Amino acid sequence: MDLLIVIVVWIIFGIIAGVIWHNNGRSGNGGFWLGILLGPLGIILVLVMGSGLACPECRGSVVRGASRCS
């Protein structure tokens, strides 16, 4: 029973990291796997990674919903 609780908690970490990953504009399921493999550290890592959006001209970071590069 304790093992089942641990597995469920780690899956929840994966889901949280996956949602953050997706909300930062990244595609794929890398956030989910970081959350599964690293647990709470995976969530922190996904938060620190920031947005996956980049300006096509200068490669600078772009805020989601921006109409032009700063």
C-alpha positions, 0 to 999 in steps of 0.5 A, spaced: 500 500 500 505 504 501 508 503 494 502 505 491 502 511 494 509 513 492 507 511 485 501 516 485 505 522 488 511 521 483 505 521 477 502 527 480 509 530 480 510 528 473 503 531 471 505 538 475 511 539 471 508 537 465 503 542 466 508 547 467 512 545 461 506 546 457 504 553 460 511 555 458 510 554 451 514 548 450 511 542 446 512 534 447 512 531 454 519 532 457 516 536 463 512 530 465 518 525 464 522 530 468 517 530 474 517 523 474 524 522 474 526 527 479 520 528 483 520 535 486 526 537 483 523 536 476 518 541 478 523 546 480 528 545 474 522 546 469 520 552 473 527 555 472 528 553 465 523 558 463 519 560 456 521 556 450 519 561 446 524 565 442 525 570 437 526 568 430 531 573 428 535 575 435 534 568 438 532 572 445 526 570 449 519 572 448 514 573 452 508 569 450 502 573 447 507 578 445 506 581 438 514 583 437 520 582 440 523 587 445 
